[in-house]
Amino acid sequence: MPGSDISYRAFRHAWTGKPYYPPSAAARTTGGRSTVYASWNGSTETRAWQVLAGRDPRSLRVVVGRTPRTGFETAVPTAVRGPYFQVKALDARGKILGRSTVVALPR
């Protein structure tokens, strides 16, 4: 193997992933109900998502207080039509770790 400090071995260590960029959000509506998709690739502390919605991007309110993270991307159904949405990543204690930009439903 080249070099004196390269190894074929892998080691496991506890580490915390804290991305430099904010969480991502997307939304769509079907049959009068909206689904908001939340993800934050690399975040190891995100345990749940909070969803905010509103009629304009400056007047969002919490519509889903806490829904568990279900993997890389979490789909959160809501009866709220928005059309503007934002997600907040929550840790195990409910502390906000990060927030997405505000997204709008496609027209």
N, C-alpha and C positions, 0 to 999 in steps of 0.2 A: 504494500500500500504506500502511496506517496506521502511524504512528509513524516515528521516524527510525532505530531500531535493529532493525527487523524485516527479515529478508531471505528471499528465496525459495530461497537456495542452501543446500546441505547440505555439510558437511565431514566427512571421515573422519579419525579419530584413533585411535590405539591406546588402549584403556582396559581396565580390569579390573572385571568385575562381581562384587561381593561382597554378596550378599543379607543383609538384617538378620535374616532368619528362618532356621531350620534346614532341612536337606533333608527331603523327604517320603518316606514308605515306605507300601506297602500289600502285602498278601499274600493268596494264595488257594491252595487245594489241589485237585488233580484227580487221581484215580487213585493216591493215595498219595504223589504228588510235589507239592511246593510251588513256587510261582513268586512271587518277591519283586520288586516294582516300585519303582524308585528314581528320584527326580527332584529337581532343585534349580533352579527357574526363575530365571535371571539369573546363575548362577555361570558364569564364563568359565574358571575354573581347574580345574574338576573334570574329570579324565581317566579315572577309574575308580571303581568302587564295591567296598566290602567288605561282606559280609553276615554278620550274627551271628544266632544262633538259640538257643533254649533252652526247657526245660519250664516255666520260670517267668521273669518279667521281670527278676529279679535275678541269674540265673545264665546269662547269654548267653555263647556262645563263637563264635569265628570258624568259619563253615562254608564260606564262599567268600572266599578271601584277596584276590583282585583280579579283577575282570571289567571290561573296557573300557566306558566310557560310549558309548552308541549313539545319542544324540540327546536330545530333551526328556525322554523316559522310557525307562529301561533295564529290560528284563525279565530277571531272573536266575533260571534254574531250579535247584532243589536237591532232593536226595532227602530232606532233613531235613523232618520234619513240624512242627517248632516245639513248640508253637503260637505262640510269641512270636518276633518278628523285629525287627531294627534294621539300618539301613544307615549306613555312614560314607562320606563323599565323600573321595576321595584325589586329590592333585595329581600331576603328572608324576613326581615323585620318591617318591611313596608316602606323603607327609605327610598326616595327617588334617586336612581343612579344616573339617569339620562333621559332626554326627551327628543322625540323626532321633530322634524319640521312639520308644519301643517300641510296636509294633503287634501285635495278636493276630489270628489267623485267625478269620473269622466262624464262629459255631457253627451 
